[in-house]
């Protein structure tokens, strides 16, 4: 039977009990038992974002490796919801890490206008313009945009780092992108 597509077992031990047991004992087998319940969900999320079966299987294993530490670091209220978000963010980071800022047009990275689709000889000029415009953002937008696009942090990580609410982080990034676009269009 395919490990990634088999039906979810019925709950034999409560998720909170398994989490608590793993945190106390550090026994990866206990974490594995909890993880196994959610493999179909995690694999489905990975397949949705990565659109490749082998990459999704690799991502599921990578997510398990991340769980070993992250479960100890976070106060998890509902494991199912938490692991879903973790899986989604992991996949988004995989997609982002596949693209380096120097290797792609700014249009792909920042979703801006054709002005920011520089030819090779204008790439340095476009990056300089982007840096100038980032400096003009208000501090909360500048920090959020920097962490999201340049440091490749997810919304939750940005909220943890900055102390902003998740909604504020989303708003600062969205407004920061809009302000960068306006600034770059003015300077074109």
N, C-alpha and C positions, 0 to 999 in steps of 0.2 A: 504494500500500500504506500502511496506517495506521502511522505512526511509533511509536505507543504499543503496538501489538498485533502487530508483526511478530516472527518468530522470532529468537532470539538467534543471532548469527553464531558460527561456530566461532572459537576463539581463534587469532588470527594472531600476536599479540605478547603475551607474558606480562604480566599486570597489574602486577607489580613493576617490569618494565622501563619500562612506560608511566608509572607513578608517578614513578620515578626521573628519567626524561626530562623530565617536566613540572616537577618540582621544580628541576631544573638549568636548564631553558630558559625556564620560565614561559610556554611556548607553549600557549595555550588549545586549539588544535586537537588537541594530543596528549591533553590531558585529555578533550576531546570524544570522541576515539576510544575511550578507556577507558569513559567514561560511556555511550556508545552501546551497548556490550555489555550494560549493565545496565538500560537504559530499561524493558524489559518488567517486570523485577523491581520497579523503583522505582515504576512506574505501578501495578502490582498492589498494592503496599503502600499507596500513596496512595488507590487506589480502595477498598481494604478499610476504611481509617479514615475517609476523607472522604465516601464513598458518593455521589459525584457526579463524572461524567466530566470536565466542564469544570474543576471545582475541582482534580481530580487532575492534569489536564494542566498547569494553572498551577503546581501544587505541584512537578511534575517539573522545570519550568523554574526555579523558585525553588531547588530542591535543587542544580541545576547551578551556579547563581550562588553558593550557599554553598560548594560544592566548591572553587571557584577559590581561596578563602582557607583553608578548613579542611584541605584535603589537605596544604598546606604546614605546618600547625600540629601535626598529629597523626602519631604513629608508627603506621602502618597495617600490621598483619601480614597480614590477609586482606581485600582490598578488598571482596569480595562481602558478607561479614558486616558489615563496617564501614559500607558504604553502605546496607545494609538497616536497621541501627540508626539511622543518620543520617536516613533517610527516615521511619522510624516516629516518631522524635522530632520531626521537622519537622512531620509531620501532627498529632501531639498538640499541639504548640505552636500550630498553626493553629486547632485546635479550641478550645484554651484562650483564645487571644487574641480569639476571637469573642465571648467572654463577659467582661465587666468586672465586678469584684466588686460595684461599686455598683449594677449593673443587674440582677443576679440574686439569688435568695434564697441565703442561706448554705447551705441544704440542698442545692442543686444543686452548689455549689462544693466543699463539704467533706463531702458525703454524710452529713449528720447527721440527727438526729431531727426530728420535726415542730415541736418548740420553736423550732428555728432557721429556721423558714419565716415570717419576720416580715412583718407588714403594713407598709405604707409608714411609718406613724407610729411603729412599733417598730423600724425598721431601724437607726437610730442606736444605740438601746439594745442591740440584738443585736450590733452591731459592737463596741461598748464591752465587752460581756461576753466576746466572742471575744478581744479584745485582752488583757483581764485574764487569761483562761485561758492564752493563749499565753505570757504572762510567767511563768506557774507551771510551764511545762514545763522539764525538765532542759535544760541548754545545748545538747547535741547534737541533741535533738529540736526544740528551738526554732529552731535554725539551719537544720536540714533542712526543717522545715515552712515556715519563712519563705521560703527559697530556692525551694521547690517551688511553693507556692500563691501567694505574694505577688510573688515576683520571676520566677515562671514559668520556672524552670530545669528541665531534664530531669535524670534520675538521674545520667547521666554527667557533666554539667556540675557538679552538686553535688559529686560525688566528686572532680572536678578542683579545684574551689574549696576544699573542706574538707580533702582528703587522706584522707577516709573511704573504705573499700572500697565497691563497688557494693552488696553485700549489706547492709552497715551502713546505707547511705543508705536503702535500701528499708525496713529494720527501723525506723530512727529515724522515718521518715515514718509508717509504719503504727502504731507505738506512740504517736507523737505525736498522730495522729488519734484513736486510742482514748482517750488521756488527755484530749484536748480535749472529746470527747463526754461523758466522765464528769464533767469539771469543769462543762461547760455544763448538764448534766442536774441536777447538785447545786444550781446557782444559779438554776434555773428556778422 
